[in-house]
Amino acid sequence: MAKPRPRGKAAERPATTRTGAQARSRPGRWLVLLAHGLLYLAIGIGFLAWEGFPFPNTWAMVLLLPLPWAALALPAARPDLFSISWTDREDGHETLALLMFGPALALPYYAFDEFTLTQWGPALRLCLLYGLIGSAAITGLAVLCCRRLRAHGAEMVVLALGMGFYAGAAALTADVWLDRAEPEVYRLPIISARAETHSHSTGPWYFTLGAWGPRGAQEEYAVEHALYQGAKAGQIVCIVNHPGRLGMAWHEVEACHGRGTAPGAP
């Protein structure tokens, strides 16, 4: 027996089922666009930070640092739209994993390229400790914000490793950026100066300096082009040794401007 066909307005409405991505509200679509914008921002900043243009690397890192927290907040607010798990893309969820892992790759490269630790052993042990604490905290929050991660043990392990690098590098960055303590300043004569390229204009540039403070031997130090330009053997420069906000001492080579003491002086 044939089923009766609907008449009137009921016949004009198509019988469709709105599920998954089709059921997203207008605010949900805007949130997806925001997530995509953050993703492209992270990729763009990564390339720009590598070249240092059009803004210095420091500002690139300022923009990258909060992105993992945005990746945690979006699944917590809309678990029906977002996920941190790579495999949830198959279920129609927008995965934000790259917002977690992008800064986790870029920040350690920046921190260890930009800052020079005075004593690598103690500083790296502290960095590892901060990394483990931060990884446990961020991974725990990720599981709370995206419960689907509980079903993917391998992804949780990879996320914990990535967040360990992120947290350790973030701690080192904070150690330098927030350091307001009075540094120790040592006056040292330049033993030799050299550039790693033939043109002497593209760098990197190095001074060889003698022993000071915790550094008990002659070493080579990377310097800025402005300090290298015109420098000669015997000229006095200063090692500025900072204690670090989180206990990881770091130093840089600068012009003295009338400050500092010679190593071994009272």
N, C-alpha and C positions, 0 to 999 in steps of 0.2 A: 504494500500500500504506500503510495507516494505521500511524502510529508507536505503539509500545507506550507505554501510560500508566504512570507510576510508581506503585508500591504502597507502603502502609505510611506511615512517617514522612516519607518523601521526598515523598509526595503532599500532606502538610500544610504544607510550607514553600513560600511563594510565590516564584516566580522573579523576583527584582528585581535591578536593577543599581544599586549604590551609587557614585555619582560626584558630584563637585563638592561642593555644600553638604550632600548626604545623607551623605557620607563623613566629615564632621567628627567628631572625637572629642569626648568630654566636655570635656577641657582646651581644645580649640579653641573650643567653644561659650562657655566662660567668658571666653576671650580676646576673642571677638566682643562679648560683653556689656561687657567692660572698655573696648573701643574705643568702643562706643556711649556708655558713661558719660562717657568723656573728651570725646567730641564734645558731648554735652549740657552738660557742665561748661563747655566753652569758650564755647558760646552763652550760657549763663546768666551767666558771668562778664563777658562782653562787655556785656550789658544792665546788670548791676549796676555795672560800672566806669563806665559812662556817667553813671549817677545818683549814684555814690559811696555807695551803700547796699546791704547793711548794713555793709560794711567800706570803708575808704578806698581810693582808686584804687591806691595803692602796693601794697596786699596783693593786689588783683585782678591786677596785673601780675606779682607774684611767682608767682601760680598759673598765669598764662598763659605765662610765659617757657619752662618746660620742655616744653610740649606738642608743639612741632615735633620735639624729640628723641625723645619717645615715639612720634610718627608714623614716625620712622625706625627705631626699635628693633623695632616690631611686625612690619613686613614682613621685616626681617632675620631675625627668629626664626621666623616662619611665613609664608614666601612663598606657600604654598598657600592662605592665608586672606586676606591683606591686600595692599593695593597703594596707591601714592600717585597712580597715574594715574586720571583721571576715567573713561576709557573702559573700564577693567578691570572695572567694575561689571557689564557685560554678560556677563563670564565667570564670575560668581559670586563675585568677590573683593570684600571690604569695602574701599572706598576711604577713605583717611585724609587726603585732600587738604585738607579743611577744617581739620584740626588743624594743618596747615602754614600755611594762608593766614589763618586767624582771628587768631592773634597777629601776623602780618605786617601786618594792617590796624590792629589795636588799639594795638600798641606805639608806632608812630610818632605816632599821635594823642596818646597819653599823654605821650610824651617831649617833644614840641615844645609841648604845652600846659602842662606842669608846670614845665619848666626854662627859664630865660632865659639865653641865651648872651651873653657879654660882647662878643665880636667875632665876628659871624656869618660873615664870609668865611672866615677861617682855620679856624674850628670846623666849618663845613659841608664844607670840603675834606677835613679829617680824617675826618669822618663818612662821606663818600663813599668814601674809601679803605678804611675799616673795612668798609663795606657791600660793596664789591667783593670784598675778601678773604673775608669771611664767606659771601657768595653763592657764590663758587667752591667753597669747602670744603663747604658744606651741599648744594649741587646735586651735587657729586661723590659725596658719601656717599649721597644719594638714589638715584643711578644704581646704585651698588653694592648698596644695600639692596633696590631694586626695579628689576630689570633690564628690566622691560617698558617703562620710561620711554624706553629707547633707541630704541624703535620709534615714539615720538611726539615728534618734534622740537619742535613748537609748544608742547606741554605742558612740555617742559624749559625753553624760553625763558621762559614765563610763571612757572614755578617759580623760575628764577634771578632774575627781576625781583622777585618777592615776597620771596624770601630776602634780596635786597639791602636792601629796606626794613627787614626784620626785623633783620638784622645791624647796619645803621647805627644803628637806634633802640636796639638792645640795647647797642651800644658807648656811646652817649650816656647811657643809663641807668646803665651800670656806671661811666662817668666821674663821675657825680654820687654815686651810692650808695657807691662805694668811696673817695671823696675824703676823705682824712684830713689833708691838708696845712693849715698855718696860713694862714688867709685874710688879705687886706688889708681893713681896715675904714675907711670914709670917713664923716665926720660932715657932714651937709648940712642946711640949713634947708629946710622945706617952702615952696615958692613958692605952690602952690595945691593944693587937694584937691577931688575931685569923685566922685560916684557915677553910674553909667550909667543908673540907674533912678530914678524919682521917689520911691520909698519909702526909699531910702538903707539898706535892710536886706537886699536880695537881691543886690546887687553886679552886676558887678564894681566895684571901687573903685580910684582912682588918685591918686597924688601926682605933682605936677610938681616936679622937682628940677633943680639946676644941674649944671654940668660936674664930672667927677671922673675920675681915672686915664685909661684909654683912651677914655672918653666925653667928647668935647670940646665938647659943646653941651647946652643945656637939653633935658630929655626928660621924658616921662610914664611912670610905672612902676606896674604893677599891684601892689596890696598886699592883705594879709589884712584881714578886717573888724575884728578886734580892734585892729589898728594904726590903721585908719582912724577908728574910733569916737572922737569927741572931739578929733581932730587939728585944729590950726589953722595958718594961715600963720605962718611964722617958727619953728615948733616944730622941734627937731633930731631927725632920724632918721639911721640908718646904712645905707650900702650895704656889704654883705659880699660881697667878690669872691673866689671860690675858683678856684684854678688848674686843678682837674680832674685826676682820676687818669690819664686818657688824653690829657691836653694840651688839652682843650676847656674853656676858662675859662667859668664861669657865676657869676651873682650873684643876690642877693635883698635885699629891703628889710626891715629889722628895727628894733626898738627898740634904742637904743645900750647901755643899762645901763652907762654910764660908760666905754665903750671907743671906740677909733677916733681918727682925726686929721682935721682939716679939710683939704680938697683944697689942695695947694700948700704945706702946712706941712712943715717939715723932719722 
